[in-house]
Amino acid sequence: MLAMEVAILSERGGRPYNEDACGHWHSDHHLCCVMADGAGGHGGGDVASRLAVRNLLTAVAEHPTDCGELLPQLVRQTNQTILDQRQTGTRWADMHSTVVCLLVDFIEHRAYWAHAGDSRLYWFRGGRLSSRTKDHSMVQGLVEVGLVEPDALRRHPQRSELRSALGAQPHELDVSAPPNPADVAAGDCFLLCSDGLWEHVDDRDLEQALAGAATPRGWLDDLCRRVTAATQAKPGHDNFSAMALWLSRPAP
């Protein structure tokens, strides 16, 4: 069995309102974390992101034992929920949201995740980045075929153009998930975050902040300071949100 600590950060940044949403659920066997970044203009994005978080957490809570492998399917069901909630002529007419979902079986020491869009999951082991999700974005595609350098993900003028997110037609939605569950251990850390955060902190920043933190809350507080410093000259910078999960051995 693993012990777990969770912390959440969600800031409006330089925008009039926050379109990010975060949430988590747990039982005596599983923990599920969901992070979503809404879009759509005129407030529709905040509705889409909240729908994504609520729908996924509800779906996992109903069938936690067998839903790890089903996370991509649950994300697709959530996509349909957002499409069904759209209303022509209202602020919900064209709402979209990214989403990243993590499910940890802390008895069997396994983790599952799935995502759509450019909200990311980072997995750290031994204080070093082990892996992260790849964005469903135009610039990520350019990186993968070698047309631009990886740093373009943070600087390219079209970095926010997504090729998949919730709110897409079902045949256009791309949902990514590892082919097999990950074996996790005490000391592993996960970070789920929106592009408003990762755009301003690179992998080394994340590792440095993690190394200097005593708790998940301290880690997020450090990242918040780094984003705030990086955006001082950008008054309209994006909302930024993150969820941190630390796994450890239970206290004796």
C-alpha positions in Angstrom: 0.0 0.0 0.0 1.1 3.6 -0.7 0.4 6.8 1.2 -0.5 9.8 -0.9 -0.5 13.6 -0.6 -2.4 15.8 -3.1 -2.1 19.6 -3.6 -3.9 21.9 -6.0 -3.0 25.2 -7.5 -5.4 27.2 -9.8 -4.8 30.9 -10.5 -6.6 33.4 -12.8 -3.4 34.9 -14.0 -4.0 38.0 -16.2 -7.4 36.9 -17.5 -10.8 38.2 -16.3 -11.8 34.8 -15.1 -10.4 31.3 -14.6 -11.4 28.6 -17.1 -9.3 25.9 -15.5 -10.8 23.3 -13.3 -9.3 20.6 -11.0 -10.7 17.8 -8.8 -10.0 14.5 -7.2 -11.8 11.5 -5.8 -10.5 8.6 -3.7 -11.7 5.3 -2.2 -9.9 2.9 0.0 -8.2 1.5 -3.1 -7.9 4.2 -5.8 -7.2 7.9 -6.2 -8.3 9.8 -9.3 -7.1 13.3 -10.3 -8.5 15.3 -13.2 -7.2 18.7 -14.6 -9.0 20.5 -17.4 -8.4 23.8 -19.2 -11.5 25.3 -20.9 -11.8 27.4 -24.0 -14.6 28.8 -26.0 -14.8 32.5 -25.2 -17.4 34.5 -23.2 -17.1 32.1 -20.3 -18.0 28.9 -22.1 -14.6 27.4 -21.3 -15.2 27.4 -17.6 -18.4 25.4 -18.0 -16.6 22.9 -20.3 -13.7 22.3 -17.9 -16.0 21.8 -14.9 -18.1 19.4 -16.9 -15.0 17.5 -17.8 -13.8 17.2 -14.2 -17.2 16.3 -12.8 -18.1 13.8 -15.5 -14.8 11.9 -15.3 -14.7 11.8 -11.5 -18.3 10.5 -11.4 -17.6 7.9 -14.0 -14.5 6.6 -12.1 -16.3 6.6 -8.8 -19.0 4.4 -10.2 -16.6 1.7 -11.5 -13.2 2.3 -9.9 -12.0 -1.3 -10.1 -12.1 -1.8 -13.8 -11.9 1.7 -15.2 -8.1 2.0 -15.5 -8.0 0.5 -19.0 -11.3 2.3 -19.8 -10.0 5.8 -19.2 -9.8 6.7 -22.9 -13.4 5.5 -23.4 -14.4 7.6 -20.4 -12.7 10.6 -21.9 -14.7 10.0 -25.1 -17.9 9.8 -23.1 -17.0 13.1 -21.4 -16.5 14.6 -24.9 -20.0 13.6 -25.8 -21.4 15.2 -22.6 -19.8 18.5 -23.5 -21.2 18.3 -27.1 -24.7 17.5 -25.6 -24.5 20.6 -23.3 -23.8 23.1 -26.1 -26.5 25.6 -26.8 -26.6 27.5 -30.1 -26.7 31.3 -29.6 -25.4 31.1 -26.0 -21.9 31.3 -24.4 -21.9 27.5 -24.4 -22.3 27.3 -28.2 -18.6 26.4 -28.9 -17.1 25.4 -25.6 -14.0 23.1 -25.5 -11.7 21.9 -22.9 -8.4 20.0 -22.7 -8.3 17.2 -20.0 -5.8 15.0 -18.3 -6.8 12.3 -16.0 -4.7 10.1 -13.6 -6.0 7.0 -11.7 -3.7 5.4 -9.1 -4.3 2.0 -7.6 -2.4 2.5 -4.4 -2.9 -1.1 -3.3 -1.6 -2.7 -6.4 0.9 0.1 -7.1 -0.3 0.9 -10.6 -1.2 4.1 -12.4 -3.2 4.8 -15.5 -3.7 8.1 -17.4 -5.3 9.5 -20.5 -5.4 13.0 -22.0 -6.7 15.1 -24.8 -5.2 18.5 -25.7 -2.2 20.2 -24.3 -2.7 19.9 -20.5 0.1 17.6 -19.4 1.0 14.8 -17.0 4.5 14.6 -15.7 5.9 11.6 -13.9 9.0 11.9 -11.7 11.0 9.2 -10.1 14.0 9.8 -7.9 13.5 13.5 -8.3 14.0 13.3 -12.1 11.5 13.5 -14.9 10.7 9.9 -16.0 8.1 10.7 -18.7 5.4 13.2 -19.7 2.4 13.2 -22.1 2.7 14.7 -25.6 0.5 17.5 -26.6 -2.2 17.2 -29.2 -1.1 20.4 -30.8 0.0 21.6 -34.2 3.5 22.6 -32.8 3.9 19.1 -31.2 3.4 17.6 -34.6 6.1 19.9 -36.1 8.4 18.9 -33.3 7.8 15.2 -34.0 8.7 15.4 -37.7 11.8 17.6 -36.9 10.6 20.8 -38.5 11.1 22.8 -35.2 13.0 22.4 -32.0 11.2 21.1 -28.9 11.5 24.6 -27.3 9.1 25.8 -29.9 6.3 24.3 -27.8 6.8 27.3 -25.5 7.6 30.0 -28.0 6.0 29.3 -31.4 3.3 31.9 -32.2 0.8 29.0 -33.0 1.6 27.0 -29.9 -2.0 27.2 -28.7 -3.5 25.7 -31.8 -4.8 22.3 -30.8 -5.6 19.4 -33.1 -7.6 17.6 -30.4 -9.6 18.6 -27.3 -13.0 17.9 -25.7 -15.7 19.5 -27.8 -14.4 18.0 -31.0 -16.6 15.8 -33.1 -16.2 12.2 -32.0 -14.3 11.1 -35.2 -11.9 14.0 -34.8 -11.1 13.5 -31.1 -7.6 12.1 -30.3 -7.3 10.6 -26.9 -3.8 9.3 -25.8 -3.0 6.8 -23.0 -0.1 4.4 -22.3 -0.6 0.9 -23.7 0.0 -0.6 -20.2 -0.4 0.6 -16.6 2.7 2.1 -15.0 4.2 0.4 -12.0 4.6 3.1 -9.4 6.5 3.2 -6.1 7.1 5.2 -3.0 8.9 8.4 -3.9 7.2 8.8 -7.3 5.6 12.2 -7.9 3.0 13.3 -10.5 2.2 16.7 -11.8 -0.9 17.5 -13.9 -1.0 21.0 -15.3 -2.4 23.4 -17.9 -0.3 25.1 -20.6 -0.5 28.3 -18.6 2.0 26.7 -16.2 4.2 24.5 -18.3 4.7 27.3 -20.9 6.7 29.2 -18.3 8.6 26.4 -16.5 10.8 23.9 -18.3 11.7 20.4 -17.2 14.7 21.6 -15.3 12.6 24.2 -13.4 10.2 21.4 -12.4 13.0 19.2 -11.1 14.6 22.1 -9.2 11.4 23.1 -7.6 10.7 19.5 -6.7 14.2 19.0 -5.2 13.6 22.1 -2.9 10.2 21.2 -1.7 9.2 19.4 1.5 5.6 18.9 0.5 3.4 18.9 -2.6 2.0 22.2 -1.5 5.5 23.6 -1.3 6.3 22.3 -4.8 3.3 24.1 -6.2 4.0 27.3 -4.3 7.5 27.4 -5.8 6.1 26.8 -9.3 3.5 29.5 -8.8 6.3 32.0 -7.9 8.3 31.0 -11.0 5.2 31.5 -13.3 4.4 34.8 -11.6 8.0 36.0 -12.2 8.1 34.9 -15.8 4.8 36.7 -16.6 5.4 40.0 -14.9 5.7 41.7 -18.3 2.7 39.8 -19.8 -0.4 41.4 -18.2 -2.9 39.2 -20.1 -1.2 35.9 -19.4 -3.2 32.7 -19.2 -4.8 31.0 -16.2 -2.4 28.4 -14.7 -3.3 25.4 -12.7 -1.7 22.2 -11.4 -2.3 19.2 -9.3 0.6 17.5 -7.5 0.5 13.9 -6.2 3.3 12.4 -4.1 3.4 8.7 -3.3 5.2 7.5 -0.1 5.4 4.6 2.3 2.7 4.7 5.0 3.8 5.8 8.4 4.5 2.8 10.7 
